[in-house]
Amino acid sequence: MRLSLRFLIPLALVLGLVAYAVVPLANRMMVSWFVNDLDLRSKIIAEAVDNYLLEVSPNKSQLVITAKVQNFFKRVMLDERVYALGFCDATGQKLLFKTDKFPQIISCEPVGTETHVTEVLDQPRGPLHIAYHVVRGTGSVLGELVLIHDMSFVQSRSAATRLYIMYFFAALAAIIAIITVLIAQMSLRGWESGLRSLLRGEGLFKPFSPTGAPRELQPIVKDLRDLIRDLETDRRLRDESQITWNARTLKELLHKELAGDEVIVVSNREPYLNYFGEDGTIQTQTPAAGPVTALEPIMRACSGTWIAHGGGAADHETVDARDHLRIPPDHPRYTLRRVWLTPEEEKGYYYGFANEGLWPLCHIAHVRPTFRSDDWEQYVRVNEKFAKVVAQEAKTRDPVILVQDYHFALLPRILRRHLPQATIIMFWHIPWPNPESFGICPWGQEVLDGLLGSNIVGFHTRFHCLNFMETMDRFVECRVDREHSTISYRRKLTAVNHYPISIEFPGRLMRQATPVPEARAQIRNRYALPADCRIGIGVDRFDYTKGIMEKFLAVERLLELSPEWIGRFSFIQIAAPTRTRIEEYTEFSNETSSLAQRINAKFAHTGVPPIILLAEHHEAEDILDHYRAADLCFVNSLHDGMNLVAKEFVAARDDERGALILSQFTGAARDLPEALIVNPYHIDQCAQELHRALTMPESEQRDRLRSMRGVLKEFNVFRWAGRMLIDAARVRQRNRFLARVAATPWYSSFLPK
């Protein structure tokens, strides 16, 4: 009996703690369901009110609250769940009508673009569900309906649910205790040895397994973990389907899921750099980089800290004494902390190991990786330097840290020493190679160990996630769970998820975009192109992985196969210089320029250059004008993680005209299948698709672009960040729960001495 109690009491405590964690989750789920139900009820009532008010005042710019309207509002109040009702004027500032119970604390909200906004207000007598609905007439706003539901019934139902759950776990504890005592003693040790051990009073538990739980409880632990994963997956899918993702939504998510927790972004490239203009004044430039393009709108929304290498010539002159700078320059929203590197560090860390080693290793672009011991030492030193800066900037013990890209493969593990309670998300923006290719890296073990310091490792595609897990399984002593996409290493779990990156949609620049006809006229005048000349556009960094030479060869082949386009088609290639200190990039730049000159000389008799190569940086506003002026956009990467140029072109074409030609070796090809998908190595196929794009009917252009713009609207950059932050919130909740469990005396008593 004493032995049974010794097992029963701890098990009951375990299940009690589990119940303690599950009950709030169930309660939140119930509240969420009821809120969604009240949202739907509010919309139905609001639509009924809309129809009635439009009949009463169809031609008025502002509704007058007549006795007839008041009587209709009182009939709405006959619904037993409706607590109060009010009606505001068209400006959303003055309350024109309210029922008797309308709370004094609730006021009108300024009329916005959204027609239906809801919130829940806690009151002493119980929570209230408030719905604001904009009532629109013919070309104008009539007013704003404020509909309040009583949610006190939710509390009574939640209390009953909690009671049933506690009864369930109490019964479950008793049943599991009895069955496990009998099976553990009689089956695992044998009937005879089990009886003898019971008579001798020996302990029931064997040494702990690597996961920290008794081996006898492993089946139960696994079932509980699977249940928690299923609940989390179901909730995340439900949350995503019900959210309209924008900057406001992301900010609300941070306060709801992360309780306003600190967010820190770490990247090599800074979002804004400063340089000296020709007149000696300090100018600001936005670097051409996919991660910067994606992360900048997120930091505007969450107001965190961005830590990056200060590489601009005038960067030192613009920071304060702590190397801080508030950005964006026009309307500061967040803080940039610049980190300074010596020439030796930059050469070894950035140009050496990162871009002569890891970059070609991860890209299938037929450039041999170069690994040097000196470069590796600088890479380690710079990762440690950034870790110290992150620790200095962290205002809390458990910030959410978003580490960006292959420049910081070691950073998660180093950060784990400085900030053991931090939630670290490592997002790898470039492809991840197969295990055979990765095995080339001399310091592969250290790179993999560094990445597994993260709570979450993210990639653009599921294919890259699978490559990563295969690599871990091949080279690291760990347990890879492919079903749940997790890696267990050093008694810690790392989730491996795919988060397809996207852009802000609609973007801020589109609010002041040049009209398409005007943009076309400006671009044709700038490059002296005739009015009937069709324009293609390519926007890339001057990198050998972007397939720029293959694009030029495809343009040449187009003019050979379809000579009617000679003198009537010109391809503009914007290529921002990058990594000019690396020999492969210098050689590639020279070869590409020579190829463009050869093709232009071949067709020089027309006076219209087939290729216009612009090897210089262009600001985002100028690139937007090129997108809007072009008849097609050609994205031809030989291997790419995502490639946001394709999505930027689609977002820029609000006129639903133009065609997108997209390499099959980009992550974007999975998100935008309506594009013309090509193999960049198949020059004839690319030429044929160029011809198809130039001759595509407007109706087909519209259908394709409308579908792709719908994808961007639903899966924008805020959803990309929101999914990662939701997963980070789940990790933080789980870790805090496990920390509370580990701190209990009964748990500590079972740990090996």
Helices and strands as residue ranges (DSSP letters): H 2-56, H 67-76, E 82-88, E 95-98, E 116-121, E 128-136, E 141-150, H 152-183, I 184-188, H 191-200, G 215-217, H 218-242, H 247-257, E 263-266, E 273-276, E 282-285, H 290-302, E 305-309, H 315-318, E 324-327, E 334-339, H 343-345, I 346-358, H 359-362, H 373-393, E 400-404, G 406-408, H 411-418, E 423-427, H 435-438, H 444-451, E 456-459, H 462-475, E 479-481, E 486-489, E 492-498, G 508-512, H 516-526, E 534-541, G 544-546, H 548-561, G 563-565, E 569-576, H 583-602, G 604-606, E 611-614, H 620-629, E 632-635, H 645-652, E 659-663, H 668-671, E 676-678, H 683-694, H 698-714, H 717-742, H 745-750
